[in-house]
Amino acid sequence: MMSSYSNGSSDSVSESCIKIPTIKFSKLFINGQYVDSISGKTFETIDPRTGDVIARIAEGDKEDIDLAVKAARHAFDNGPWPRMSGTARGRIMMKFADLIDQNIEELAALDTVDAGKLFSFGKAFEIPSAANSLRYYAGAADKIHGEVLKMSRELQGYTLREPIGVVGHIIPWNFPSPMFFMKVSPSLAAGCTMVIKPAEQTPISALFYAHLAKLAGIPDGVLNVITGYGPTAGAAIASHMDIDKVSFTGSTEIGRQVMKAAAASNLKSISLELGGKSPLLIFDDADASKAADLALFGILSNKGEICVASSRVYVQEGIYDEFVKKLVVKVKAWVVGDPFDPKVRQGPQVDKKQFDKILSYIEHGKREGATLLTGGKPLYEKGYYIEPTIFTDVKEDMLIAKDEIFGPVMSLMKFTSVDEAIKRANDTTYGLAAGIVTKDLDVANTVSRSIRAGIIWINCYLAFDEDCPVGGYKMSGFGKDLGLDALYKYLQVKSVVTPIYNSTWL
């Protein structure tokens, strides 16, 4: 199955494109072993290309979380992992990364059939980036240092950075592999132990990674994977009295619940990467064709299922008409279809719930009076495919301009001045990311300093790197993934002070 978005084909998936790998791991991973859930319950994981069931996965619940936390607590309090030298931890993490490299094809295929992700992109970028995340933090594991303090009295002081303890990781469904390792890698390097709950929509690669962790030599109990639902397994992590930190990526609504549960339980530390409605500002001096490429890349990458997607595109009036013409031509050539096909640039939405939600937002946009420039319809009889959709004549108070849609839907708006662009870009409860397209260094500097968001891309978009921290302002959350900032959030600072007697120097 392959189509330009606009032909509305209802073809079924081509048999030549179906590559469902054998699902080797479907049970919970606790204390180094695959086990059934205590209840014996399972749930279906679905292929979004067809709507068919891929496998039945063990459904973990509160009791299973309790077992996993008990294993992680024992591994932290009594096991070798936090007590190893950073060099020794780093060596094991490097082996873990090598094992990922050896299984790239299978891992990419698992994320394709479970999340609808482009197979070629997974092989070339997403799975290698997971391995590289491990290598980056493996290199930092033996460089965790405190400071000597120059005290103002007759005291000798220094600080230690110590692992925070047992960590609960709650992983989203849009990037099953990269997000798994954005959280797991720095916490492993820090010497923490952990319980990981992948999204119920995309559990199968996480269970495979648990197998590779065991092969790499990560001790039992250090890395535990509990598959299950957010309101049960996820809630049990957030409220658990023996988890020291929770790292959550997902919606702002659920982030609030995690924060409340953490406060109501043991006041555990949390970090939240939440929703976004990120603006892309295109100024008059930009190249219209390149800007159109960037705008489409920013919203249609990963079929719009990305928290930093450039869903609000503001174009200065002098370039607006030319930009729109270029954009329409380019989006008409955008290929939607089976993500195993190398010519395809956009696969299916992750599941029917997300598919229906996006289509409902598109209908909202029509009812609110926005002009549907392109797209707006589902594609094919089977699977969860949606045309790339662009609205013009969008007002700031429309739902499509305010809410995080998490799909291939762009709101296109016009502005006149730099001050107006800044004001409108900041007119949101979110603050995750923003993009600026201009050849004017003064404009780039002024706008990037003025927008309240955690990462600003100038003349690029989705330019991630292991060394560059990512995280939100405002209701997009707090705490960073990537970079050394991510490592530090899994460490806590202890001050050690002793008196100095009869010294002539303070």
C-alpha positions in Angstrom: 0.0 0.0 0.0 1.4 3.4 -1.0 -0.3 6.6 -2.0 0.2 10.3 -2.3 -2.1 11.6 0.5 -4.6 13.1 -2.0 -5.8 10.1 -4.0 -8.0 8.7 -1.3 -7.2 5.2 -2.2 -8.9 2.4 -0.2 -6.4 -0.2 -1.1 -5.7 -2.9 1.5 -2.1 -3.4 2.7 0.0 -5.0 0.1 1.2 -8.5 1.1 4.7 -7.6 0.0 4.9 -4.9 2.7 3.9 -7.1 5.6 6.9 -8.0 7.8 5.7 -9.0 11.2 8.6 -10.4 13.2 8.1 -13.2 15.7 7.2 -11.8 19.1 9.7 -13.5 21.4 8.9 -11.8 24.6 5.4 -11.1 25.9 5.7 -11.6 29.7 6.7 -9.1 32.5 10.4 -8.9 33.2 11.0 -8.9 37.0 14.3 -9.6 38.8 15.9 -10.9 35.6 13.1 -13.3 34.7 10.1 -13.2 32.3 7.0 -14.0 34.4 3.2 -14.0 33.9 1.3 -11.3 35.7 -0.1 -12.3 39.1 -3.6 -11.9 37.8 -2.8 -14.0 34.7 -4.5 -11.3 32.6 -3.2 -10.2 29.2 -4.0 -7.5 26.7 -3.8 -7.2 22.9 -1.2 -5.1 21.1 -2.4 -4.0 17.7 -0.7 -3.5 14.3 -1.8 0.1 13.3 -1.2 -0.7 9.6 -4.1 -3.1 9.6 -5.9 -3.1 13.0 -4.9 -6.7 13.5 -3.7 -8.2 16.8 0.1 -8.7 16.9 0.3 -10.5 20.3 -1.2 -10.8 23.7 1.0 -9.2 26.3 1.0 -9.8 30.1 -1.1 -7.1 31.9 0.8 -5.9 35.0 -1.1 -4.3 37.8 -0.3 -2.9 41.3 0.7 -6.3 42.7 3.2 -6.8 39.8 4.6 -3.3 40.3 5.1 -4.2 44.0 7.1 -7.2 43.1 9.2 -5.2 40.6 9.8 -2.4 43.1 10.8 -5.0 45.7 13.4 -6.4 43.3 14.7 -3.0 42.3 14.9 -1.9 46.0 16.9 -5.1 46.9 19.2 -4.5 43.9 19.8 -0.9 45.0 20.2 -1.5 48.7 22.2 -4.7 48.5 23.3 -5.3 45.0 26.4 -4.5 43.0 25.1 -2.0 40.5 25.2 1.2 42.6 28.5 0.0 44.2 30.3 -0.7 41.0 32.9 1.8 39.7 31.5 4.1 37.0 34.0 2.4 34.7 32.5 -1.0 35.3 28.9 0.2 34.8 30.0 1.9 31.6 31.5 -1.3 30.3 28.3 -3.2 30.7 26.3 -0.3 29.1 28.6 -0.4 26.1 28.0 -4.1 25.7 24.2 -3.4 26.0 24.6 -0.9 23.1 26.5 -3.4 21.0 23.7 -5.9 21.4 21.2 -3.3 20.2 23.4 -2.8 17.1 23.4 -6.5 16.5 19.6 -6.6 16.5 18.7 -3.3 14.7 16.6 -4.9 12.0 14.4 -6.8 14.4 14.0 -3.9 16.8 13.1 -1.5 14.0 10.5 -4.0 12.7 9.0 -4.4 16.2 8.4 -0.6 16.5 7.1 -0.5 13.0 4.4 -3.1 13.6 3.6 -1.9 17.1 3.7 1.9 16.6 3.4 2.4 12.8 6.9 3.9 12.6 8.9 4.1 9.4 11.0 1.0 9.2 13.8 2.6 7.2 14.0 5.5 9.6 14.0 3.2 12.6 17.0 1.2 11.1 18.9 4.3 10.1 18.2 6.6 13.1 15.9 5.6 16.0 17.4 2.2 17.0 21.0 3.5 16.5 20.2 6.5 18.6 19.0 4.2 21.4 22.4 2.5 21.3 24.2 5.8 21.1 22.3 7.1 24.2 23.7 4.2 26.2 27.2 4.9 24.9 27.0 8.6 25.7 26.0 8.0 29.3 28.4 5.1 29.7 31.1 7.6 29.0 29.7 9.8 31.8 29.4 7.1 34.4 32.9 7.4 35.6 32.8 11.2 35.6 30.3 11.8 38.4 32.0 14.3 40.7 31.1 16.5 43.7 32.8 19.7 44.7 35.2 20.9 47.4 33.6 23.7 49.3 35.5 26.8 50.4 33.6 27.3 53.6 33.5 30.7 55.4 34.2 29.3 58.9 36.7 26.7 60.3 35.0 23.9 58.4 36.1 21.5 55.6 33.2 20.6 53.3 32.6 18.7 50.1 29.7 17.4 48.1 28.9 13.9 46.8 26.6 13.1 43.9 24.8 9.9 44.8 22.2 7.8 42.9 18.7 8.8 43.8 17.6 5.2 44.3 14.7 3.3 42.7 13.3 5.1 39.7 10.0 4.6 38.0 10.0 5.3 34.3 6.7 5.8 32.4 7.4 5.7 28.7 5.1 7.2 25.9 4.0 5.4 22.8 5.3 7.8 20.1 9.0 6.9 20.4 9.2 3.5 22.1 12.9 2.9 21.6 14.5 6.4 21.9 12.3 7.4 24.9 13.1 4.1 26.6 16.8 4.9 26.5 16.5 8.6 27.1 15.3 7.6 30.5 17.1 4.3 31.1 20.6 5.3 30.0 21.3 8.2 32.4 19.7 6.4 35.3 21.8 3.3 34.7 24.9 5.5 34.5 24.0 7.2 37.8 23.8 3.8 39.5 20.0 3.7 40.0 17.7 0.7 39.7 14.4 1.0 38.0 10.9 -0.2 37.1 9.9 0.7 33.5 6.3 0.9 32.3 6.1 1.2 28.5 2.9 2.5 26.9 0.2 -0.1 26.6 0.1 0.7 22.8 3.7 -0.1 22.2 5.1 -2.7 24.7 7.0 -5.2 22.7 10.4 -3.5 22.0 10.7 -2.7 25.7 10.4 -6.4 26.6 13.1 -7.2 24.0 15.4 -4.6 25.5 15.0 -6.3 28.9 16.4 -9.5 27.3 19.4 -7.6 25.9 20.0 -5.9 29.2 20.3 -9.4 30.8 22.6 -10.6 28.1 24.8 -7.5 28.6 25.3 -8.4 32.2 23.1 -5.9 34.0 22.4 -7.5 37.4 19.0 -9.0 38.2 16.6 -6.4 39.7 18.3 -3.4 38.2 16.0 -3.1 35.2 12.4 -4.4 35.4 9.7 -4.0 32.8 6.0 -4.1 33.6 3.6 -3.9 30.7 0.1 -2.7 31.5 -2.2 0.3 31.6 -1.6 3.8 32.8 -4.5 3.9 35.3 -3.4 0.7 37.0 0.4 0.0 36.5 1.3 3.6 35.8 -0.7 4.9 38.8 0.9 2.3 41.0 4.4 3.6 40.1 3.4 7.2 40.7 2.0 6.5 44.2 4.5 3.8 45.3 6.0 4.5 48.7 9.3 2.7 47.9 10.0 4.5 44.6 12.4 7.4 45.0 11.8 9.2 41.7 9.4 9.1 38.7 10.3 10.2 35.2 7.2 10.6 33.1 6.7 11.6 29.5 3.1 12.0 28.2 0.1 14.4 28.3 -0.2 17.4 30.6 -3.4 15.9 32.0 -1.7 12.7 33.1 1.3 14.7 34.3 -0.9 16.4 36.8 -2.1 13.1 38.1 1.5 11.8 38.5 2.5 15.0 40.4 -0.5 14.6 42.7 0.2 11.0 43.4 3.9 11.7 44.1 2.9 14.4 46.6 0.3 12.3 48.3 2.6 9.3 48.7 6.3 9.7 49.7 6.9 13.2 48.2 9.1 11.5 45.6 11.1 13.5 43.1 9.5 13.8 39.6 10.4 15.0 36.2 7.7 15.6 33.6 8.0 16.1 29.8 4.4 17.0 28.8 2.4 18.4 26.0 3.3 21.0 23.4 1.9 23.3 20.8 5.1 24.5 19.4 5.3 27.5 17.0 7.4 27.8 13.9 8.0 31.4 12.9 8.9 32.1 9.3 10.2 35.6 8.5 10.1 37.5 5.2 13.7 37.0 4.4 13.4 33.2 4.5 13.7 31.0 1.4 10.1 30.0 0.8 10.9 26.6 -0.6 13.3 25.6 2.2 10.9 27.0 4.8 8.0 24.9 3.4 10.3 21.8 3.7 11.1 22.6 7.3 7.4 23.3 8.2 6.3 19.9 6.7 9.2 18.1 8.4 8.3 19.7 11.7 4.7 18.6 11.7 4.6 15.4 9.6 7.6 13.6 11.0 6.4 10.6 12.9 2.9 11.3 11.5 2.7 14.3 13.8 2.9 12.1 16.9 5.7 14.1 18.5 5.4 16.4 21.4 7.6 19.1 19.8 5.8 19.1 16.5 5.6 22.5 14.8 1.8 22.5 14.8 1.4 26.3 14.8 3.2 27.8 11.8 3.3 31.6 11.6 4.4 33.2 8.3 5.2 36.9 7.9 2.8 38.6 5.4 5.5 39.4 2.8 6.3 35.8 2.1 3.0 34.2 3.0 1.4 33.7 -0.4 4.6 32.3 -1.9 5.1 30.0 1.1 1.5 28.6 0.8 2.0 27.8 -2.9 5.2 26.0 -2.2 3.7 24.2 0.8 0.7 22.9 -1.2 2.9 21.5 -4.0 5.2 19.7 -1.5 2.4 18.3 0.6 0.7 16.8 -2.4 3.8 14.8 -3.0 4.0 13.5 0.5 3.6 9.7 0.4 1.4 8.0 3.0 1.3 4.3 3.3 2.8 1.1 4.7 5.8 2.1 6.9 7.8 -0.9 5.6 7.8 0.6 2.1 11.0 2.7 1.7 9.1 5.3 -0.5 6.6 6.1 2.3 7.1 9.2 4.4 4.1 8.8 6.8 2.7 5.7 8.3 -0.5 5.1 10.3 -1.4 6.7 13.6 -0.6 4.6 16.6 -4.1 3.2 17.3 -7.8 3.8 16.6 -8.3 6.0 19.6 -5.6 8.4 18.4 -6.9 8.1 14.8 -10.4 9.1 15.9 -9.2 11.9 18.1 -7.3 13.5 15.3 -10.2 13.3 12.9 -12.5 14.8 15.5 -10.1 17.8 15.8 -10.2 18.2 12.0 -14.0 18.4 12.2 -13.7 21.0 15.0 -11.5 23.1 12.8 -14.0 23.0 9.9 -16.9 23.9 12.3 -14.9 26.8 13.8 -14.4 28.4 10.5 -10.8 27.6 9.6 -10.2 26.9 5.9 -9.1 23.4 5.0 -6.3 24.0 2.6 -5.3 20.3 2.1 -6.1 16.9 3.5 -8.5 16.2 6.3 -9.6 12.7 5.5 -8.7 9.1 6.5 -7.0 6.9 3.9 -7.6 3.2 3.1 -10.1 0.6 4.3 -7.7 -0.9 6.8 -5.3 0.8 9.3 -5.2 4.2 10.9 -3.9 6.4 8.1 -4.8 10.2 7.8 -4.0 12.6 5.1 -1.5 15.5 5.9 -3.9 18.3 6.9 -3.3 22.0 6.7 -5.7 24.7 7.9 -5.5 28.4 7.1 -7.5 31.4 8.4 -6.9 30.0 11.9 -7.7 32.1 14.9 -5.8 31.8 18.3 -8.9 30.8 20.2 -9.8 27.8 17.9 -9.2 24.3 19.4 -6.9 23.4 16.5 -4.7 26.4 17.5 -4.8 25.7 21.3 -4.9 22.0 21.9 -2.2 19.5 21.3 -3.6 17.3 18.5 -0.7 14.9 18.2 -1.3 14.2 14.5 -0.5 15.4 11.0 -2.5 18.7 11.4 -0.9 22.1 10.8 -2.5 25.5 11.7 -1.2 28.2 9.4 -1.3 31.8 10.4 0.0 35.2 9.2 1.8 37.9 11.1 3.2 41.3 10.4 6.0 42.2 12.8 8.7 40.6 15.0 6.9 41.8 18.2 3.6 40.3 17.0 5.3 37.0 16.2 6.8 36.8 19.7 3.6 37.7 21.4 1.6 35.1 19.5 4.2 32.4 19.8 4.1 32.9 23.6 0.3 32.9 23.7 0.0 29.3 24.9 0.0 27.4 28.1 2.7 25.2 26.6 6.4 25.9 26.3 8.2 22.9 24.9 9.9 24.0 21.7 9.9 26.6 18.9 11.4 27.2 15.5 12.7 30.3 13.8 13.4 30.6 10.0 15.3 33.8 9.1 18.6 35.0 7.7 18.8 38.0 10.1 21.0 37.3 13.1 19.4 40.1 15.1 15.9 38.6 14.5 17.1 35.2 15.4 18.8 36.4 18.6 15.8 38.6 19.7 13.2 36.0 19.0 15.0 33.1 20.5 15.7 35.0 23.7 12.0 36.1 23.9 10.1 32.8 23.4 9.4 30.9 26.6 10.2 27.4 25.5 12.7 24.7 26.5 14.4 24.4 23.1 14.6 26.8 20.2 15.7 25.7 16.7 17.0 28.3 14.3 16.9 27.4 10.6 16.4 23.8 11.5 13.8 21.7 13.3 13.8 18.5 15.4 17.6 18.8 15.6 18.2 16.5 18.5 21.5 15.4 19.9 22.6 13.4 22.9 24.5 16.4 24.3 21.5 18.8 24.0 19.0 18.8 26.9 15.3 18.8 26.0 12.4 19.8 28.3 9.6 22.2 28.8 8.6 25.5 30.3 5.1 26.3 31.7 2.6 23.4 31.3 5.0 21.4 29.2 6.6 20.3 32.4 10.0 20.4 34.1 13.2 18.4 34.2 15.5 17.6 31.2 16.1 14.6 29.0 19.4 14.2 27.1 22.6 15.9 28.0 24.3 15.9 31.3 21.2 17.6 32.8 19.4 14.2 32.4 22.2 12.4 34.3 22.0 14.9 37.2 18.3 14.4 37.7 19.0 10.8 38.8 21.6 11.9 41.3 21.2 13.8 44.6 23.7 16.0 46.3 25.0 15.2 49.8 27.1 17.7 51.7 29.8 16.4 54.1 31.2 18.8 56.6 34.0 18.4 59.2 35.6 20.9 61.5 39.1 22.3 61.0 41.1 22.8 64.2 43.9 25.4 64.7 44.4 26.1 61.0 45.9 29.4 60.0 43.9 29.2 56.8 40.2 29.1 56.3 
